[in-house]
Amino acid sequence: MFEDDEILKSRYPIGSRVELIQMNEDPNPVEPGTKGTVTHIGGGLVNVNWDNGRQLGLVYGVDDFKSIQE
């Protein structure tokens, strides 16, 4: 298990909402400002079902995103 997975799980629980600020290394990134729902955390990835229909994980420490309340 990635050592920060427990931290990520407490910060971004399953079902919580996030907003993308920027994907820094993905060749086909989700648009900045897109919101989504956290579905799984593992291996330093926060997996998200994005509101635009995509399913793509965020890489902790690489991609910029924030937790939101709606």
N, C-alpha and C positions, 0 to 999 in steps of 0.2 A: 504494500500500500504506500502510495505517495505520502510523505510525512506531513504535508499540509492539508490532506483530504479532510481531516476532522475539523480543522479551522474553516475550511471552505463550507463544509456541511453546516456549521453553526452560523456562518455569515450569510450563506445562500441556501436556505433549506429547500427541499423539494417542494415545488408548487409556488415558490416565491417569484417575484417579478424582477427582471433586470432590464436595463437600457444600455445599448451598445454606444460607447463613445468612439472607439476605433479598433479595428482588427489590423494589427501591425504587420503580420507576415503571411496572411492567407492570400493566395492568388485570385480567389473569387469570394471576397469578403461580403458579409451582410452590410447593408447601408448603415452608416452612423445615424443614431437616433432611433433605430428600430428597437422595439420592445419585445420581450418574450418571457416564457415561463420555464423555470429550471426543472429539468426532468431527472437528472442523474448527476452524481459527482463521483469521479474516480480517476486516479492517475494524474492529478493536477488539472483535470478538465472539468469545466462546468458545462454540462450538456443542456442545450436550450431548444425548445420549440418556439421559433420566432413567429411573431404575428403575421409575417408576410408568407408563411407556409414553409419556410426552410427549417431544417433541423441541422444545427451546426454547433459544435462545442467551442467554448472560450478557453484559451490557454492561460492559466493563472500566471501572472508575472510577465506576460507578453501582450495580451489584449487588454484594452482599457474598457471597463464597464462599471456600472454602478447598480446597486439595489434601489428599487423604487417602491413606493406605496401608491396604490391606485384606489 
